Amino acid sequence: MGGRSSGIAMAAPTSIREIDLAPISGKSYFDYFLLVDRFHDGESRAPVRQAARAPGIATPDDFYGGKIKGITRNLDYIAGLGCTAIWLSPVFGNNPGAYHGYNINNYLDVDPHFGTKQDLIDLVEAAHRRDPPMRVVLDVVINHSGDNWAYPGDFPYGYFEDRQFPLGFWRRDDRPIPVELRNDSLYHRRGAISSPGGYDTYPENQHGDIATLKDYANDDDARLLYGQEVLVAYNVSGDRRQDCIVVDASLHRKGDAMTYLYGDLGSRTLDQADDGTLYVRLPLEPHQFVILA
C-alpha cells in the first residue's frame, strides 16, 4: 500500500468547498504514539550499561536528538509490540526549546532537529512496504500557532471578559511561515486561558491562548475560514504521503467534536453542518483518514 499508489485520479480542488472527505474507518488500527525527539536518534551504538548512566534528567526541556530516521530504523520494534500505525508528534519548524513540536513557526518544512521532508517521506514509504503495511499518522496543529508574536510590551496577557488585545510585535521578521499567517486578524488575541476552570468554559477555552501558544481565530465566518484554508493546505500537503492526520486540540475549536471526522461530518458538505460551523474538509487519498483529538 504505497502512499500514492491508489491509481485513482483526483482533480485538484480550487476551493475548500470543493473538497470532499471519503468515509474511511481508522478504528481498526493500534497506534504507537511517540515524541519524535524522545524516541531514537538514528545512530547505531552498543547499549549503554546502567551503571554508566547519569542520574536524573538535567535539562528536560532541551532537544534530546531524536530523528525521523531513528523511527524508520526501528519499525521492527514498533511492529513487534503489535502496533499497526505510528502517530508522530508534530514535525514542522518550531521555536527554540520546543522539543515536543507544538510551538510551530514554519508549516512548510520539517524542523531540522528532526530531519528533512525526505526523511518523512522515506519513513512513510518504509512503513507502507511492510507486510502488513503500517499506517503513519501525522499530528497537526490548526488550533493555535507557536509563540510567534507578543502582546504589547511583551507582557503576559490573561483572558478577561473576552476582550481582544492588540498584537504588539512579531518575534521574527521571517516567521511564521507561510507568510499569510502574518496577519493579526487571524488570531483571537484574548490573552492566555487563566481563569479557574477556563479550559472547560466557553468562550475562554476556545478564544484564549494555550499558555504562550497563540490561538487562531477558528470561528465560522468567511474571514477566519481563510486562515483555516491556509493552515489545512500546508498541513496536508500531498507530498508527505501520510495516511492520517490528527487535528490537535479540537476541544478548543468551535464546532469540532471529539470523534472521527470520516463519519457523521464526512457525509456532509460545508453548508450541511447542523450548527452552521464551517468544518475543514481535506483533500485525502482513498487510504487516508482524519482524527479529531
C-alpha positions as CSV (number, residue, x, y, z in Angstrom):
1,M,0.0,0.0,0.0
2,G,2.2,2.9,-1.2
3,G,1.3,6.4,-0.1
4,R,0.3,7.5,-3.6
5,S,-0.4,4.2,-5.3
6,S,-4.2,4.1,-5.3
7,G,-4.3,4.7,-9.1
8,I,-7.4,6.9,-8.7
9,A,-7.1,10.2,-10.5
10,M,-8.3,13.1,-8.3
11,A,-9.0,16.5,-9.6
12,A,-7.2,19.2,-7.6
13,P,-9.8,21.4,-5.8
14,T,-9.7,25.1,-6.2
15,S,-11.7,26.0,-3.2
16,I,-12.2,24.4,0.2
17,R,-15.9,24.0,-0.7
18,E,-14.9,21.6,-3.5
19,I,-13.0,19.2,-1.2
20,D,-14.7,16.0,-0.1
21,L,-13.7,13.6,2.6
22,A,-14.2,9.9,1.8
23,P,-15.7,7.8,4.7
24,I,-12.6,5.8,5.8
25,S,-12.5,3.9,9.0
26,G,-9.4,4.2,11.2
27,K,-10.8,2.4,14.2
28,S,-9.1,-0.9,13.4
29,Y,-5.5,0.4,13.8
30,F,-3.4,0.2,17.0
31,D,-1.4,3.4,17.2
32,Y,2.1,3.8,18.7
33,F,2.3,7.5,19.7
34,L,5.7,8.9,20.1
35,L,7.5,12.2,20.6
36,V,10.0,12.3,17.7
37,D,12.7,14.0,19.8
38,R,12.5,11.3,22.5
39,F,12.3,8.1,20.5
40,H,15.7,7.4,18.7
41,D,18.4,9.4,17.2
42,G,19.0,7.0,14.3
43,E,22.6,6.2,15.3
44,S,24.0,2.7,15.8
45,R,25.7,2.1,19.1
46,A,26.1,-0.6,21.7
47,P,23.6,-0.4,24.6
48,V,24.7,1.9,27.5
49,R,25.3,-0.1,30.7
50,Q,23.0,1.0,33.5
51,A,25.9,1.9,35.8
52,A,27.3,4.4,33.3
53,R,24.1,6.4,33.0
54,A,24.0,9.8,34.6
55,P,21.3,10.0,37.4
56,G,18.2,12.0,36.6
57,I,17.4,14.4,33.7
58,A,19.5,17.6,33.8
59,T,17.7,19.5,31.1
60,P,14.2,18.0,30.5
61,D,13.1,20.9,28.1
62,D,16.1,20.5,25.7
63,F,16.1,18.6,22.5
64,Y,17.5,15.1,23.1
65,G,18.3,14.3,19.5
66,G,15.5,12.0,18.3
67,K,15.2,11.9,14.5
68,I,12.7,10.7,11.9
69,K,15.4,8.3,10.7
70,G,15.5,6.8,14.1
71,I,11.9,5.8,13.7
72,T,12.5,4.3,10.3
73,R,15.3,2.2,11.7
74,N,13.1,0.8,14.4
75,L,9.9,-0.2,12.6
76,D,10.5,-3.8,13.5
77,Y,10.5,-2.8,17.2
78,I,7.2,-1.0,16.9
79,A,5.6,-3.7,14.9
80,G,6.8,-6.2,17.4
81,L,4.7,-4.5,20.1
82,G,1.6,-5.3,18.0
83,C,1.2,-1.8,16.7
84,T,-0.1,-1.3,13.2
85,A,0.2,2.5,13.0
86,I,2.7,5.2,14.2
87,W,1.4,8.5,15.4
88,L,4.1,11.2,15.2
89,S,4.2,14.3,17.3
90,P,4.3,17.5,15.0
91,V,7.5,17.6,12.9
92,F,7.2,21.1,11.4
93,G,9.6,24.0,12.1
94,N,9.4,25.0,15.8
95,N,10.6,27.8,18.0
96,P,13.7,27.2,20.2
97,G,13.3,24.7,23.0
98,A,10.0,23.2,21.7
99,Y,11.2,19.5,21.6
100,H,7.5,18.4,21.7
101,G,6.8,20.0,18.3
102,Y,3.7,22.1,19.2
103,N,5.3,25.5,19.1
104,I,5.2,25.8,15.3
105,N,6.7,28.7,13.4
106,N,7.0,27.1,9.9
107,Y,4.3,24.9,8.5
108,L,6.2,24.4,5.2
109,D,9.2,22.5,6.3
110,V,10.4,19.8,8.8
111,D,12.3,21.0,11.8
112,P,16.0,20.3,11.2
113,H,16.2,18.9,14.7
114,F,14.0,16.0,13.5
115,G,15.5,15.7,9.9
116,T,14.1,16.6,6.5
117,K,11.0,16.3,4.5
118,Q,12.6,13.5,2.5
119,D,13.2,11.6,5.8
120,L,9.5,11.8,6.5
121,I,8.7,10.5,3.0
122,D,11.2,7.7,3.5
123,L,9.6,6.8,6.8
124,V,6.1,6.6,5.3
125,E,7.4,4.5,2.3
126,A,9.2,2.1,4.6
127,A,6.1,1.7,6.7
128,H,4.0,1.0,3.7
129,R,6.4,-1.6,2.3
130,R,5.9,-3.7,5.4
131,D,3.7,-6.8,5.3
132,P,1.1,-5.9,6.5
133,P,1.6,-2.2,5.7
134,M,1.9,0.1,8.7
135,R,0.0,3.4,8.8
136,V,1.7,6.7,9.6
137,V,-0.3,9.4,11.5
138,L,0.8,13.0,11.5
139,D,-0.2,15.3,14.3
140,V,-1.1,18.7,13.0
141,V,-2.0,21.9,14.9
142,I,-4.6,24.3,13.4
143,N,-6.0,25.5,16.7
144,H,-3.0,27.7,17.6
145,S,0.3,28.9,16.4
146,G,3.6,28.9,18.2
147,D,4.7,31.8,20.2
148,N,5.4,33.9,17.1
149,W,4.3,37.3,18.3
150,A,3.9,39.1,21.6
151,Y,1.3,41.3,23.2
152,P,2.3,45.0,23.8
153,G,5.4,45.3,26.0
154,D,5.9,41.5,25.7
155,F,3.9,41.3,28.9
156,P,1.8,38.2,29.8
157,Y,-1.8,39.0,29.0
158,G,-4.5,36.9,30.6
159,Y,-8.0,36.3,29.3
160,F,-10.6,38.8,30.7
161,E,-14.2,39.1,29.7
162,D,-13.4,38.0,26.1
163,R,-11.7,41.3,25.4
164,Q,-9.5,41.5,22.4
165,F,-6.0,42.9,22.8
166,P,-3.6,44.4,20.2
167,L,-0.8,42.5,18.7
168,G,2.5,44.1,19.9
169,F,5.1,42.8,17.6
170,W,6.2,39.7,15.6
171,R,9.1,38.0,17.3
172,R,10.9,37.4,14.0
173,D,10.7,39.2,10.7
174,D,10.7,35.9,8.8
175,R,8.2,33.9,10.9
176,P,5.6,32.5,10.9
177,I,5.6,30.7,7.6
178,P,3.5,30.7,5.4
179,V,3.5,34.5,5.1
180,E,-0.3,34.5,5.1
181,L,-0.2,33.8,8.8
182,R,1.5,37.2,9.5
183,N,-2.0,38.8,9.8
184,D,-3.2,39.9,13.2
185,S,-6.8,39.3,12.2
186,L,-6.2,35.6,12.1
187,Y,-5.7,35.4,15.8
188,H,-8.2,35.8,18.7
189,R,-5.8,37.9,20.7
190,R,-7.7,37.4,24.0
191,G,-4.7,36.5,26.2
192,A,-3.9,33.2,27.8
193,I,-6.5,31.0,29.4
194,S,-6.1,31.8,33.0
195,S,-9.5,31.6,34.9
196,P,-10.3,28.8,37.3
197,G,-12.0,26.2,35.0
198,G,-11.1,28.3,32.0
199,Y,-10.0,25.3,29.9
200,D,-13.5,23.9,30.3
201,T,-15.6,27.1,29.9
202,Y,-16.7,28.7,26.7
203,P,-15.7,31.2,25.3
204,E,-12.4,31.3,27.2
205,N,-11.5,27.7,26.2
206,Q,-12.0,28.5,22.5
207,H,-10.7,32.1,22.3
208,G,-7.8,32.1,24.8
209,D,-4.2,31.2,24.2
210,I,-2.8,27.9,25.5
211,A,0.0,29.3,27.7
212,T,2.2,31.2,25.2
213,L,0.8,29.4,22.1
214,K,-1.3,32.0,20.2
215,D,-4.9,31.0,19.4
216,Y,-6.1,31.1,15.8
217,A,-9.5,32.6,15.3
218,N,-11.1,29.4,14.2
219,D,-14.7,30.6,14.0
220,D,-17.4,30.2,11.5
221,D,-17.1,33.3,9.3
222,A,-15.5,33.8,5.9
223,R,-12.6,35.9,7.2
224,L,-11.4,33.2,9.6
225,L,-12.2,30.4,7.2
226,Y,-9.4,31.8,5.0
227,G,-7.0,31.3,7.8
228,Q,-8.1,27.7,8.2
229,E,-7.7,27.1,4.4
230,V,-4.1,28.3,4.7
231,L,-3.3,26.0,7.6
232,V,-5.0,23.0,6.1
233,A,-3.3,23.5,2.7
234,Y,0.2,23.3,4.3
235,N,-0.6,20.7,6.9
236,V,-1.9,18.0,4.5
237,S,0.4,18.7,1.5
238,G,0.2,15.6,-0.6
239,D,3.9,15.0,-1.0
240,R,4.2,14.0,2.6
241,R,2.2,10.8,1.8
242,Q,1.0,10.2,5.3
243,D,-2.2,8.1,5.9
244,C,-3.9,10.1,8.5
245,I,-3.7,13.5,10.3
246,V,-4.7,14.1,13.9
247,V,-6.3,17.6,14.3
248,D,-4.9,18.6,17.6
249,A,-6.7,20.5,20.4
250,S,-10.2,20.1,18.8
251,L,-11.8,20.9,22.2
252,H,-10.6,24.5,21.7
253,R,-12.1,24.9,18.2
254,K,-15.7,25.9,17.8
255,G,-18.0,23.1,16.5
256,D,-15.4,20.3,16.4
257,A,-16.5,17.1,18.0
258,M,-14.1,14.6,19.7
259,T,-14.8,12.0,17.1
260,Y,-13.6,10.7,13.7
261,L,-14.3,13.2,11.0
262,Y,-14.8,10.4,8.4
263,G,-18.1,9.5,10.0
264,D,-21.0,11.9,10.6
265,L,-19.2,15.0,9.4
266,G,-17.6,13.2,6.5
267,S,-21.0,12.7,4.8
268,R,-21.8,16.4,4.7
269,T,-20.9,19.4,2.7
270,L,-19.8,22.6,4.4
271,D,-23.3,24.0,4.2
272,Q,-24.9,21.0,5.8
273,A,-23.3,21.1,9.3
274,D,-26.2,21.2,11.7
275,D,-24.8,24.1,13.8
276,G,-23.6,26.2,10.9
277,T,-19.9,25.5,11.7
278,L,-17.6,25.5,8.6
279,Y,-15.8,22.2,9.1
280,V,-12.5,21.8,7.4
281,R,-12.7,19.3,4.5
282,L,-9.4,17.8,3.5
283,P,-8.0,16.6,0.1
284,L,-7.4,13.0,1.1
285,E,-6.5,9.9,-0.9
286,P,-8.7,6.8,-0.6
287,H,-6.5,5.3,2.1
288,Q,-6.3,8.4,4.2
289,F,-8.5,9.5,7.2
290,V,-8.7,12.2,9.8
291,I,-9.0,12.1,13.6
292,L,-10.0,14.9,15.9
293,A,-8.1,14.9,19.2
